[in-house]
Amino acid sequence: MPATSDDLFALFDRLDIRAVTHRHEPAFTVEQGHRVWGSIPGVHCKNLFLKDGKGRLWLVVAPADRRVDLKALPARIGAARLSFGSAELLVEVLGIEPGSVTPFAVINDSAQRVSVVLDAWMMAQDLVNYHPLRNDMTTTLTPAELARFFEHTGHEPRVVEL
């Protein structure tokens, strides 16, 4: 069974991550997110679940309004040609549905199949925001707390200029 939001929040407590979670209408896209984020502080982000030509899986996390050039990205991260991963693969590997993609989903990737890529500018901000495994909530935390979460899961993100 994949982790739930409650499982994620319990992990945050164990890791002393002081995240704040806000409930709102479901947001499946960045455009919908702009309508529900309201006054939630921090950088709002998008998450791209990708597969490269060699079958490697990638989770690219960037500010919501940042354009990510999928043709230039492979050279920056050491990947083969990239395309979006299927909904079935997303559920299989990260245990979440399309529209709820989040860096927190690596909690379900115990096999370490996904390589995480984080935008450098995003990681230099005071607060960042992601879905807590479901898209009707937004969780705010610091980049240092996000790094602590990744350390716990065994994922070592690549921080790159996107």
Phi and psi in radians as a Rosetta constraint file:
Dihedral C 1 N 2 CA 2 C 2 CIRCULARHARMONIC -1.167 0.35
Dihedral N 2 CA 2 C 2 N 3 CIRCULARHARMONIC 2.731 0.35
Dihedral C 2 N 3 CA 3 C 3 CIRCULARHARMONIC -1.113 0.35
Dihedral N 3 CA 3 C 3 N 4 CIRCULARHARMONIC 2.609 0.35
Dihedral C 3 N 4 CA 4 C 4 CIRCULARHARMONIC -1.785 0.35
Dihedral N 4 CA 4 C 4 N 5 CIRCULARHARMONIC 3.030 0.35
Dihedral C 4 N 5 CA 5 C 5 CIRCULARHARMONIC -1.029 0.35
Dihedral N 5 CA 5 C 5 N 6 CIRCULARHARMONIC -0.699 0.35
Dihedral C 5 N 6 CA 6 C 6 CIRCULARHARMONIC -1.095 0.35
Dihedral N 6 CA 6 C 6 N 7 CIRCULARHARMONIC -0.686 0.35
Dihedral C 6 N 7 CA 7 C 7 CIRCULARHARMONIC -1.081 0.35
Dihedral N 7 CA 7 C 7 N 8 CIRCULARHARMONIC -0.737 0.35
Dihedral C 7 N 8 CA 8 C 8 CIRCULARHARMONIC -1.089 0.35
Dihedral N 8 CA 8 C 8 N 9 CIRCULARHARMONIC -0.800 0.35
Dihedral C 8 N 9 CA 9 C 9 CIRCULARHARMONIC -1.118 0.35
Dihedral N 9 CA 9 C 9 N 10 CIRCULARHARMONIC -0.649 0.35
Dihedral C 9 N 10 CA 10 C 10 CIRCULARHARMONIC -1.117 0.35
Dihedral N 10 CA 10 C 10 N 11 CIRCULARHARMONIC -0.692 0.35
Dihedral C 10 N 11 CA 11 C 11 CIRCULARHARMONIC -1.112 0.35
Dihedral N 11 CA 11 C 11 N 12 CIRCULARHARMONIC -0.748 0.35
Dihedral C 11 N 12 CA 12 C 12 CIRCULARHARMONIC -0.976 0.35
Dihedral N 12 CA 12 C 12 N 13 CIRCULARHARMONIC -0.771 0.35
Dihedral C 12 N 13 CA 13 C 13 CIRCULARHARMONIC -1.036 0.35
Dihedral N 13 CA 13 C 13 N 14 CIRCULARHARMONIC -0.778 0.35
Dihedral C 13 N 14 CA 14 C 14 CIRCULARHARMONIC -1.133 0.35
Dihedral N 14 CA 14 C 14 N 15 CIRCULARHARMONIC -0.559 0.35
Dihedral C 14 N 15 CA 15 C 15 CIRCULARHARMONIC -1.607 0.35
Dihedral N 15 CA 15 C 15 N 16 CIRCULARHARMONIC 0.076 0.35
Dihedral C 15 N 16 CA 16 C 16 CIRCULARHARMONIC 1.011 0.35
Dihedral N 16 CA 16 C 16 N 17 CIRCULARHARMONIC 0.726 0.35
Dihedral C 16 N 17 CA 17 C 17 CIRCULARHARMONIC -1.657 0.35
Dihedral N 17 CA 17 C 17 N 18 CIRCULARHARMONIC 2.088 0.35
Dihedral C 17 N 18 CA 18 C 18 CIRCULARHARMONIC -1.632 0.35
Dihedral N 18 CA 18 C 18 N 19 CIRCULARHARMONIC 0.852 0.35
Dihedral C 18 N 19 CA 19 C 19 CIRCULARHARMONIC -1.170 0.35
Dihedral N 19 CA 19 C 19 N 20 CIRCULARHARMONIC 2.635 0.35
Dihedral C 19 N 20 CA 20 C 20 CIRCULARHARMONIC -2.064 0.35
Dihedral N 20 CA 20 C 20 N 21 CIRCULARHARMONIC 2.292 0.35
Dihedral C 20 N 21 CA 21 C 21 CIRCULARHARMONIC -2.013 0.35
Dihedral N 21 CA 21 C 21 N 22 CIRCULARHARMONIC 2.361 0.35
Dihedral C 21 N 22 CA 22 C 22 CIRCULARHARMONIC -2.016 0.35
Dihedral N 22 CA 22 C 22 N 23 CIRCULARHARMONIC 2.327 0.35
Dihedral C 22 N 23 CA 23 C 23 CIRCULARHARMONIC -1.584 0.35
Dihedral N 23 CA 23 C 23 N 24 CIRCULARHARMONIC 2.557 0.35
Dihedral C 23 N 24 CA 24 C 24 CIRCULARHARMONIC -2.827 0.35
Dihedral N 24 CA 24 C 24 N 25 CIRCULARHARMONIC 3.120 0.35
Dihedral C 24 N 25 CA 25 C 25 CIRCULARHARMONIC -1.099 0.35
Dihedral N 25 CA 25 C 25 N 26 CIRCULARHARMONIC 2.646 0.35
Dihedral C 25 N 26 CA 26 C 26 CIRCULARHARMONIC -0.999 0.35
Dihedral N 26 CA 26 C 26 N 27 CIRCULARHARMONIC 2.443 0.35
Dihedral C 26 N 27 CA 27 C 27 CIRCULARHARMONIC -2.223 0.35
Dihedral N 27 CA 27 C 27 N 28 CIRCULARHARMONIC 1.916 0.35
Dihedral C 27 N 28 CA 28 C 28 CIRCULARHARMONIC -1.575 0.35
Dihedral N 28 CA 28 C 28 N 29 CIRCULARHARMONIC -0.334 0.35
Dihedral C 28 N 29 CA 29 C 29 CIRCULARHARMONIC -2.361 0.35
Dihedral N 29 CA 29 C 29 N 30 CIRCULARHARMONIC 2.903 0.35
Dihedral C 29 N 30 CA 30 C 30 CIRCULARHARMONIC -1.044 0.35
Dihedral N 30 CA 30 C 30 N 31 CIRCULARHARMONIC -0.740 0.35
Dihedral C 30 N 31 CA 31 C 31 CIRCULARHARMONIC -0.995 0.35
Dihedral N 31 CA 31 C 31 N 32 CIRCULARHARMONIC -0.806 0.35
Dihedral C 31 N 32 CA 32 C 32 CIRCULARHARMONIC -1.148 0.35
Dihedral N 32 CA 32 C 32 N 33 CIRCULARHARMONIC -0.630 0.35
Dihedral C 32 N 33 CA 33 C 33 CIRCULARHARMONIC -1.032 0.35
Dihedral N 33 CA 33 C 33 N 34 CIRCULARHARMONIC -0.737 0.35
Dihedral C 33 N 34 CA 34 C 34 CIRCULARHARMONIC -0.998 0.35
Dihedral N 34 CA 34 C 34 N 35 CIRCULARHARMONIC -0.523 0.35
Dihedral C 34 N 35 CA 35 C 35 CIRCULARHARMONIC -1.376 0.35
Dihedral N 35 CA 35 C 35 N 36 CIRCULARHARMONIC -0.410 0.35
Dihedral C 35 N 36 CA 36 C 36 CIRCULARHARMONIC -1.931 0.35
Dihedral N 36 CA 36 C 36 N 37 CIRCULARHARMONIC -0.270 0.35
Dihedral C 36 N 37 CA 37 C 37 CIRCULARHARMONIC -1.188 0.35
Dihedral N 37 CA 37 C 37 N 38 CIRCULARHARMONIC -0.512 0.35
Dihedral C 37 N 38 CA 38 C 38 CIRCULARHARMONIC 0.872 0.35
Dihedral N 38 CA 38 C 38 N 39 CIRCULARHARMONIC -2.143 0.35
Dihedral C 38 N 39 CA 39 C 39 CIRCULARHARMONIC -1.728 0.35
Dihedral N 39 CA 39 C 39 N 40 CIRCULARHARMONIC 0.345 0.35
Dihedral C 39 N 40 CA 40 C 40 CIRCULARHARMONIC -1.128 0.35
Dihedral N 40 CA 40 C 40 N 41 CIRCULARHARMONIC 2.131 0.35
Dihedral C 40 N 41 CA 41 C 41 CIRCULARHARMONIC -1.285 0.35
Dihedral N 41 CA 41 C 41 N 42 CIRCULARHARMONIC 2.762 0.35
Dihedral C 41 N 42 CA 42 C 42 CIRCULARHARMONIC 1.766 0.35
Dihedral N 42 CA 42 C 42 N 43 CIRCULARHARMONIC 3.111 0.35
Dihedral C 42 N 43 CA 43 C 43 CIRCULARHARMONIC -1.442 0.35
Dihedral N 43 CA 43 C 43 N 44 CIRCULARHARMONIC 2.197 0.35
Dihedral C 43 N 44 CA 44 C 44 CIRCULARHARMONIC -1.590 0.35
Dihedral N 44 CA 44 C 44 N 45 CIRCULARHARMONIC 2.497 0.35
Dihedral C 44 N 45 CA 45 C 45 CIRCULARHARMONIC -2.241 0.35
Dihedral N 45 CA 45 C 45 N 46 CIRCULARHARMONIC 2.815 0.35
Dihedral C 45 N 46 CA 46 C 46 CIRCULARHARMONIC -2.077 0.35
Dihedral N 46 CA 46 C 46 N 47 CIRCULARHARMONIC 2.755 0.35
Dihedral C 46 N 47 CA 47 C 47 CIRCULARHARMONIC -2.351 0.35
Dihedral N 47 CA 47 C 47 N 48 CIRCULARHARMONIC 2.194 0.35
Dihedral C 47 N 48 CA 48 C 48 CIRCULARHARMONIC -1.964 0.35
Dihedral N 48 CA 48 C 48 N 49 CIRCULARHARMONIC 2.098 0.35
Dihedral C 48 N 49 CA 49 C 49 CIRCULARHARMONIC -1.642 0.35
Dihedral N 49 CA 49 C 49 N 50 CIRCULARHARMONIC 1.991 0.35
Dihedral C 49 N 50 CA 50 C 50 CIRCULARHARMONIC -2.191 0.35
Dihedral N 50 CA 50 C 50 N 51 CIRCULARHARMONIC 2.733 0.35
Dihedral C 50 N 51 CA 51 C 51 CIRCULARHARMONIC -2.249 0.35
Dihedral N 51 CA 51 C 51 N 52 CIRCULARHARMONIC 2.385 0.35
Dihedral C 51 N 52 CA 52 C 52 CIRCULARHARMONIC -1.729 0.35
Dihedral N 52 CA 52 C 52 N 53 CIRCULARHARMONIC 3.054 0.35
Dihedral C 52 N 53 CA 53 C 53 CIRCULARHARMONIC -1.116 0.35
Dihedral N 53 CA 53 C 53 N 54 CIRCULARHARMONIC -0.248 0.35
Dihedral C 53 N 54 CA 54 C 54 CIRCULARHARMONIC -1.760 0.35
Dihedral N 54 CA 54 C 54 N 55 CIRCULARHARMONIC 0.104 0.35
Dihedral C 54 N 55 CA 55 C 55 CIRCULARHARMONIC 1.525 0.35
Dihedral N 55 CA 55 C 55 N 56 CIRCULARHARMONIC 0.046 0.35
Dihedral C 55 N 56 CA 56 C 56 CIRCULARHARMONIC -1.308 0.35
Dihedral N 56 CA 56 C 56 N 57 CIRCULARHARMONIC 2.555 0.35
Dihedral C 56 N 57 CA 57 C 57 CIRCULARHARMONIC -1.848 0.35
Dihedral N 57 CA 57 C 57 N 58 CIRCULARHARMONIC 2.484 0.35
Dihedral C 57 N 58 CA 58 C 58 CIRCULARHARMONIC -2.348 0.35
Dihedral N 58 CA 58 C 58 N 59 CIRCULARHARMONIC 2.489 0.35
Dihedral C 58 N 59 CA 59 C 59 CIRCULARHARMONIC -2.114 0.35
Dihedral N 59 CA 59 C 59 N 60 CIRCULARHARMONIC 1.924 0.35
Dihedral C 59 N 60 CA 60 C 60 CIRCULARHARMONIC -1.801 0.35
Dihedral N 60 CA 60 C 60 N 61 CIRCULARHARMONIC 2.177 0.35
Dihedral C 60 N 61 CA 61 C 61 CIRCULARHARMONIC -2.063 0.35
Dihedral N 61 CA 61 C 61 N 62 CIRCULARHARMONIC 2.174 0.35
Dihedral C 61 N 62 CA 62 C 62 CIRCULARHARMONIC -2.526 0.35
Dihedral N 62 CA 62 C 62 N 63 CIRCULARHARMONIC 2.828 0.35
Dihedral C 62 N 63 CA 63 C 63 CIRCULARHARMONIC -0.950 0.35
Dihedral N 63 CA 63 C 63 N 64 CIRCULARHARMONIC 2.536 0.35
Dihedral C 63 N 64 CA 64 C 64 CIRCULARHARMONIC -0.936 0.35
Dihedral N 64 CA 64 C 64 N 65 CIRCULARHARMONIC -0.654 0.35
Dihedral C 64 N 65 CA 65 C 65 CIRCULARHARMONIC -1.676 0.35
Dihedral N 65 CA 65 C 65 N 66 CIRCULARHARMONIC 0.074 0.35
Dihedral C 65 N 66 CA 66 C 66 CIRCULARHARMONIC -1.376 0.35
Dihedral N 66 CA 66 C 66 N 67 CIRCULARHARMONIC 2.265 0.35
Dihedral C 66 N 67 CA 67 C 67 CIRCULARHARMONIC -1.401 0.35
Dihedral N 67 CA 67 C 67 N 68 CIRCULARHARMONIC 2.224 0.35
Dihedral C 67 N 68 CA 68 C 68 CIRCULARHARMONIC -1.874 0.35
Dihedral N 68 CA 68 C 68 N 69 CIRCULARHARMONIC 2.028 0.35
Dihedral C 68 N 69 CA 69 C 69 CIRCULARHARMONIC -1.449 0.35
Dihedral N 69 CA 69 C 69 N 70 CIRCULARHARMONIC 1.781 0.35
Dihedral C 69 N 70 CA 70 C 70 CIRCULARHARMONIC -1.188 0.35
Dihedral N 70 CA 70 C 70 N 71 CIRCULARHARMONIC -0.310 0.35
Dihedral C 70 N 71 CA 71 C 71 CIRCULARHARMONIC -1.405 0.35
Dihedral N 71 CA 71 C 71 N 72 CIRCULARHARMONIC -0.605 0.35
Dihedral C 71 N 72 CA 72 C 72 CIRCULARHARMONIC -1.536 0.35
Dihedral N 72 CA 72 C 72 N 73 CIRCULARHARMONIC -0.411 0.35
Dihedral C 72 N 73 CA 73 C 73 CIRCULARHARMONIC -1.053 0.35
Dihedral N 73 CA 73 C 73 N 74 CIRCULARHARMONIC -0.726 0.35
Dihedral C 73 N 74 CA 74 C 74 CIRCULARHARMONIC -0.932 0.35
Dihedral N 74 CA 74 C 74 N 75 CIRCULARHARMONIC -0.721 0.35
Dihedral C 74 N 75 CA 75 C 75 CIRCULARHARMONIC -1.131 0.35
Dihedral N 75 CA 75 C 75 N 76 CIRCULARHARMONIC -0.572 0.35
Dihedral C 75 N 76 CA 76 C 76 CIRCULARHARMONIC -1.311 0.35
Dihedral N 76 CA 76 C 76 N 77 CIRCULARHARMONIC -0.482 0.35
Dihedral C 76 N 77 CA 77 C 77 CIRCULARHARMONIC -2.017 0.35
Dihedral N 77 CA 77 C 77 N 78 CIRCULARHARMONIC -0.011 0.35
Dihedral C 77 N 78 CA 78 C 78 CIRCULARHARMONIC 1.350 0.35
Dihedral N 78 CA 78 C 78 N 79 CIRCULARHARMONIC 0.639 0.35
Dihedral C 78 N 79 CA 79 C 79 CIRCULARHARMONIC -1.935 0.35
Dihedral N 79 CA 79 C 79 N 80 CIRCULARHARMONIC 2.867 0.35
Dihedral C 79 N 80 CA 80 C 80 CIRCULARHARMONIC -1.458 0.35
Dihedral N 80 CA 80 C 80 N 81 CIRCULARHARMONIC -3.106 0.35
Dihedral C 80 N 81 CA 81 C 81 CIRCULARHARMONIC -0.878 0.35
Dihedral N 81 CA 81 C 81 N 82 CIRCULARHARMONIC 2.352 0.35
Dihedral C 81 N 82 CA 82 C 82 CIRCULARHARMONIC -1.806 0.35
Dihedral N 82 CA 82 C 82 N 83 CIRCULARHARMONIC 2.536 0.35
Dihedral C 82 N 83 CA 83 C 83 CIRCULARHARMONIC -2.503 0.35
Dihedral N 83 CA 83 C 83 N 84 CIRCULARHARMONIC 2.908 0.35
Dihedral C 83 N 84 CA 84 C 84 CIRCULARHARMONIC -1.268 0.35
Dihedral N 84 CA 84 C 84 N 85 CIRCULARHARMONIC 2.421 0.35
Dihedral C 84 N 85 CA 85 C 85 CIRCULARHARMONIC -1.264 0.35
Dihedral N 85 CA 85 C 85 N 86 CIRCULARHARMONIC 2.623 0.35
Dihedral C 85 N 86 CA 86 C 86 CIRCULARHARMONIC -1.255 0.35
Dihedral N 86 CA 86 C 86 N 87 CIRCULARHARMONIC 2.792 0.35
Dihedral C 86 N 87 CA 87 C 87 CIRCULARHARMONIC -1.044 0.35
Dihedral N 87 CA 87 C 87 N 88 CIRCULARHARMONIC -0.692 0.35
Dihedral C 87 N 88 CA 88 C 88 CIRCULARHARMONIC -1.114 0.35
Dihedral N 88 CA 88 C 88 N 89 CIRCULARHARMONIC -0.733 0.35
Dihedral C 88 N 89 CA 89 C 89 CIRCULARHARMONIC -1.166 0.35
Dihedral N 89 CA 89 C 89 N 90 CIRCULARHARMONIC -0.684 0.35
Dihedral C 89 N 90 CA 90 C 90 CIRCULARHARMONIC -1.009 0.35
Dihedral N 90 CA 90 C 90 N 91 CIRCULARHARMONIC -0.831 0.35
Dihedral C 90 N 91 CA 91 C 91 CIRCULARHARMONIC -1.140 0.35
Dihedral N 91 CA 91 C 91 N 92 CIRCULARHARMONIC -0.761 0.35
Dihedral C 91 N 92 CA 92 C 92 CIRCULARHARMONIC -1.084 0.35
Dihedral N 92 CA 92 C 92 N 93 CIRCULARHARMONIC -0.804 0.35
Dihedral C 92 N 93 CA 93 C 93 CIRCULARHARMONIC -1.563 0.35
Dihedral N 93 CA 93 C 93 N 94 CIRCULARHARMONIC -0.734 0.35
Dihedral C 93 N 94 CA 94 C 94 CIRCULARHARMONIC -1.898 0.35
Dihedral N 94 CA 94 C 94 N 95 CIRCULARHARMONIC -0.133 0.35
Dihedral C 94 N 95 CA 95 C 95 CIRCULARHARMONIC 1.200 0.35
Dihedral N 95 CA 95 C 95 N 96 CIRCULARHARMONIC 0.441 0.35
Dihedral C 95 N 96 CA 96 C 96 CIRCULARHARMONIC -2.304 0.35
Dihedral N 96 CA 96 C 96 N 97 CIRCULARHARMONIC 2.835 0.35
Dihedral C 96 N 97 CA 97 C 97 CIRCULARHARMONIC -1.624 0.35
Dihedral N 97 CA 97 C 97 N 98 CIRCULARHARMONIC 2.681 0.35
Dihedral C 97 N 98 CA 98 C 98 CIRCULARHARMONIC -0.934 0.35
Dihedral N 98 CA 98 C 98 N 99 CIRCULARHARMONIC 2.500 0.35
Dihedral C 98 N 99 CA 99 C 99 CIRCULARHARMONIC 1.642 0.35
Dihedral N 99 CA 99 C 99 N 100 CIRCULARHARMONIC -0.187 0.35
Dihedral C 99 N 100 CA 100 C 100 CIRCULARHARMONIC -2.129 0.35
Dihedral N 100 CA 100 C 100 N 101 CIRCULARHARMONIC 0.332 0.35
Dihedral C 100 N 101 CA 101 C 101 CIRCULARHARMONIC -1.116 0.35
Dihedral N 101 CA 101 C 101 N 102 CIRCULARHARMONIC 2.393 0.35
Dihedral C 101 N 102 CA 102 C 102 CIRCULARHARMONIC -2.791 0.35
Dihedral N 102 CA 102 C 102 N 103 CIRCULARHARMONIC 2.637 0.35
Dihedral C 102 N 103 CA 103 C 103 CIRCULARHARMONIC -1.105 0.35
Dihedral N 103 CA 103 C 103 N 104 CIRCULARHARMONIC -0.425 0.35
Dihedral C 103 N 104 CA 104 C 104 CIRCULARHARMONIC -1.146 0.35
Dihedral N 104 CA 104 C 104 N 105 CIRCULARHARMONIC -0.283 0.35
Dihedral C 104 N 105 CA 105 C 105 CIRCULARHARMONIC -1.180 0.35
Dihedral N 105 CA 105 C 105 N 106 CIRCULARHARMONIC -0.271 0.35
Dihedral C 105 N 106 CA 106 C 106 CIRCULARHARMONIC -1.161 0.35
Dihedral N 106 CA 106 C 106 N 107 CIRCULARHARMONIC -0.162 0.35
Dihedral C 106 N 107 CA 107 C 107 CIRCULARHARMONIC -1.002 0.35
Dihedral N 107 CA 107 C 107 N 108 CIRCULARHARMONIC -0.461 0.35
Dihedral C 107 N 108 CA 108 C 108 CIRCULARHARMONIC -1.669 0.35
Dihedral N 108 CA 108 C 108 N 109 CIRCULARHARMONIC 0.002 0.35
Dihedral C 108 N 109 CA 109 C 109 CIRCULARHARMONIC -1.772 0.35
Dihedral N 109 CA 109 C 109 N 110 CIRCULARHARMONIC 1.079 0.35
Dihedral C 109 N 110 CA 110 C 110 CIRCULARHARMONIC -1.161 0.35
Dihedral N 110 CA 110 C 110 N 111 CIRCULARHARMONIC -0.386 0.35
Dihedral C 110 N 111 CA 111 C 111 CIRCULARHARMONIC -1.408 0.35
Dihedral N 111 CA 111 C 111 N 112 CIRCULARHARMONIC -0.042 0.35
Dihedral C 111 N 112 CA 112 C 112 CIRCULARHARMONIC 0.999 0.35
Dihedral N 112 CA 112 C 112 N 113 CIRCULARHARMONIC 0.732 0.35
Dihedral C 112 N 113 CA 113 C 113 CIRCULARHARMONIC -1.405 0.35
Dihedral N 113 CA 113 C 113 N 114 CIRCULARHARMONIC -0.384 0.35
Dihedral C 113 N 114 CA 114 C 114 CIRCULARHARMONIC -1.812 0.35
Dihedral N 114 CA 114 C 114 N 115 CIRCULARHARMONIC 2.282 0.35
Dihedral C 114 N 115 CA 115 C 115 CIRCULARHARMONIC -1.660 0.35
Dihedral N 115 CA 115 C 115 N 116 CIRCULARHARMONIC 2.281 0.35
Dihedral C 115 N 116 CA 116 C 116 CIRCULARHARMONIC -1.746 0.35
Dihedral N 116 CA 116 C 116 N 117 CIRCULARHARMONIC 2.347 0.35
Dihedral C 116 N 117 CA 117 C 117 CIRCULARHARMONIC -2.137 0.35
Dihedral N 117 CA 117 C 117 N 118 CIRCULARHARMONIC 2.195 0.35
Dihedral C 117 N 118 CA 118 C 118 CIRCULARHARMONIC -2.038 0.35
Dihedral N 118 CA 118 C 118 N 119 CIRCULARHARMONIC 2.423 0.35
Dihedral C 118 N 119 CA 119 C 119 CIRCULARHARMONIC -1.184 0.35
Dihedral N 119 CA 119 C 119 N 120 CIRCULARHARMONIC 2.281 0.35
Dihedral C 119 N 120 CA 120 C 120 CIRCULARHARMONIC -1.097 0.35
Dihedral N 120 CA 120 C 120 N 121 CIRCULARHARMONIC -0.770 0.35
Dihedral C 120 N 121 CA 121 C 121 CIRCULARHARMONIC -1.057 0.35
Dihedral N 121 CA 121 C 121 N 122 CIRCULARHARMONIC -0.780 0.35
Dihedral C 121 N 122 CA 122 C 122 CIRCULARHARMONIC -0.985 0.35
Dihedral N 122 CA 122 C 122 N 123 CIRCULARHARMONIC -0.756 0.35
Dihedral C 122 N 123 CA 123 C 123 CIRCULARHARMONIC -1.287 0.35
Dihedral N 123 CA 123 C 123 N 124 CIRCULARHARMONIC -0.157 0.35
Dihedral C 123 N 124 CA 124 C 124 CIRCULARHARMONIC -1.669 0.35
Dihedral N 124 CA 124 C 124 N 125 CIRCULARHARMONIC 0.006 0.35
Dihedral C 124 N 125 CA 125 C 125 CIRCULARHARMONIC -1.506 0.35
Dihedral N 125 CA 125 C 125 N 126 CIRCULARHARMONIC 2.947 0.35
Dihedral C 125 N 126 CA 126 C 126 CIRCULARHARMONIC -1.285 0.35
Dihedral N 126 CA 126 C 126 N 127 CIRCULARHARMONIC -0.739 0.35
Dihedral C 126 N 127 CA 127 C 127 CIRCULARHARMONIC -2.398 0.35
Dihedral N 127 CA 127 C 127 N 128 CIRCULARHARMONIC 2.518 0.35
Dihedral C 127 N 128 CA 128 C 128 CIRCULARHARMONIC -2.265 0.35
Dihedral N 128 CA 128 C 128 N 129 CIRCULARHARMONIC 2.711 0.35
Dihedral C 128 N 129 CA 129 C 129 CIRCULARHARMONIC -2.272 0.35
Dihedral N 129 CA 129 C 129 N 130 CIRCULARHARMONIC 2.378 0.35
Dihedral C 129 N 130 CA 130 C 130 CIRCULARHARMONIC -2.569 0.35
Dihedral N 130 CA 130 C 130 N 131 CIRCULARHARMONIC 2.763 0.35
Dihedral C 130 N 131 CA 131 C 131 CIRCULARHARMONIC -1.176 0.35
Dihedral N 131 CA 131 C 131 N 132 CIRCULARHARMONIC 2.410 0.35
Dihedral C 131 N 132 CA 132 C 132 CIRCULARHARMONIC -1.553 0.35
Dihedral N 132 CA 132 C 132 N 133 CIRCULARHARMONIC 1.071 0.35
Dihedral C 132 N 133 CA 133 C 133 CIRCULARHARMONIC 1.323 0.35
Dihedral N 133 CA 133 C 133 N 134 CIRCULARHARMONIC 0.044 0.35
Dihedral C 133 N 134 CA 134 C 134 CIRCULARHARMONIC -2.627 0.35
Dihedral N 134 CA 134 C 134 N 135 CIRCULARHARMONIC 2.653 0.35
Dihedral C 134 N 135 CA 135 C 135 CIRCULARHARMONIC -1.700 0.35
Dihedral N 135 CA 135 C 135 N 136 CIRCULARHARMONIC 0.275 0.35
Dihedral C 135 N 136 CA 136 C 136 CIRCULARHARMONIC -1.863 0.35
Dihedral N 136 CA 136 C 136 N 137 CIRCULARHARMONIC 0.324 0.35
Dihedral C 136 N 137 CA 137 C 137 CIRCULARHARMONIC -2.584 0.35
Dihedral N 137 CA 137 C 137 N 138 CIRCULARHARMONIC 2.715 0.35
Dihedral C 137 N 138 CA 138 C 138 CIRCULARHARMONIC -2.259 0.35
Dihedral N 138 CA 138 C 138 N 139 CIRCULARHARMONIC 2.311 0.35
Dihedral C 138 N 139 CA 139 C 139 CIRCULARHARMONIC -1.957 0.35
Dihedral N 139 CA 139 C 139 N 140 CIRCULARHARMONIC 2.256 0.35
Dihedral C 139 N 140 CA 140 C 140 CIRCULARHARMONIC -1.864 0.35
Dihedral N 140 CA 140 C 140 N 141 CIRCULARHARMONIC 2.317 0.35
Dihedral C 140 N 141 CA 141 C 141 CIRCULARHARMONIC -2.676 0.35
Dihedral N 141 CA 141 C 141 N 142 CIRCULARHARMONIC 3.053 0.35
Dihedral C 141 N 142 CA 142 C 142 CIRCULARHARMONIC -1.536 0.35
Dihedral N 142 CA 142 C 142 N 143 CIRCULARHARMONIC 2.736 0.35
Dihedral C 142 N 143 CA 143 C 143 CIRCULARHARMONIC -1.012 0.35
Dihedral N 143 CA 143 C 143 N 144 CIRCULARHARMONIC -0.608 0.35
Dihedral C 143 N 144 CA 144 C 144 CIRCULARHARMONIC -1.117 0.35
Dihedral N 144 CA 144 C 144 N 145 CIRCULARHARMONIC -0.669 0.35
Dihedral C 144 N 145 CA 145 C 145 CIRCULARHARMONIC -1.187 0.35
Dihedral N 145 CA 145 C 145 N 146 CIRCULARHARMONIC -0.661 0.35
Dihedral C 145 N 146 CA 146 C 146 CIRCULARHARMONIC -1.078 0.35
Dihedral N 146 CA 146 C 146 N 147 CIRCULARHARMONIC -0.733 0.35
Dihedral C 146 N 147 CA 147 C 147 CIRCULARHARMONIC -1.081 0.35
Dihedral N 147 CA 147 C 147 N 148 CIRCULARHARMONIC -0.679 0.35
Dihedral C 147 N 148 CA 148 C 148 CIRCULARHARMONIC -1.106 0.35
Dihedral N 148 CA 148 C 148 N 149 CIRCULARHARMONIC -0.702 0.35
Dihedral C 148 N 149 CA 149 C 149 CIRCULARHARMONIC -1.063 0.35
Dihedral N 149 CA 149 C 149 N 150 CIRCULARHARMONIC -0.840 0.35
Dihedral C 149 N 150 CA 150 C 150 CIRCULARHARMONIC -1.080 0.35
Dihedral N 150 CA 150 C 150 N 151 CIRCULARHARMONIC -0.699 0.35
Dihedral C 150 N 151 CA 151 C 151 CIRCULARHARMONIC -1.035 0.35
Dihedral N 151 CA 151 C 151 N 152 CIRCULARHARMONIC -0.742 0.35
Dihedral C 151 N 152 CA 152 C 152 CIRCULARHARMONIC -1.089 0.35
Dihedral N 152 CA 152 C 152 N 153 CIRCULARHARMONIC -0.693 0.35
Dihedral C 152 N 153 CA 153 C 153 CIRCULARHARMONIC -1.377 0.35
Dihedral N 153 CA 153 C 153 N 154 CIRCULARHARMONIC -0.205 0.35
Dihedral C 153 N 154 CA 154 C 154 CIRCULARHARMONIC 1.507 0.35
Dihedral N 154 CA 154 C 154 N 155 CIRCULARHARMONIC 0.122 0.35
Dihedral C 154 N 155 CA 155 C 155 CIRCULARHARMONIC -1.597 0.35
Dihedral N 155 CA 155 C 155 N 156 CIRCULARHARMONIC 2.316 0.35
Dihedral C 155 N 156 CA 156 C 156 CIRCULARHARMONIC -1.947 0.35
Dihedral N 156 CA 156 C 156 N 157 CIRCULARHARMONIC 1.680 0.35
Dihedral C 156 N 157 CA 157 C 157 CIRCULARHARMONIC -1.159 0.35
Dihedral N 157 CA 157 C 157 N 158 CIRCULARHARMONIC 2.628 0.35
Dihedral C 157 N 158 CA 158 C 158 CIRCULARHARMONIC -1.654 0.35
Dihedral N 158 CA 158 C 158 N 159 CIRCULARHARMONIC 2.221 0.35
Dihedral C 158 N 159 CA 159 C 159 CIRCULARHARMONIC -1.773 0.35
Dihedral N 159 CA 159 C 159 N 160 CIRCULARHARMONIC 2.029 0.35
Dihedral C 159 N 160 CA 160 C 160 CIRCULARHARMONIC -2.350 0.35
Dihedral N 160 CA 160 C 160 N 161 CIRCULARHARMONIC 2.750 0.35
Dihedral C 160 N 161 CA 161 C 161 CIRCULARHARMONIC -1.328 0.35
Dihedral N 161 CA 161 C 161 N 162 CIRCULARHARMONIC 1.989 0.35
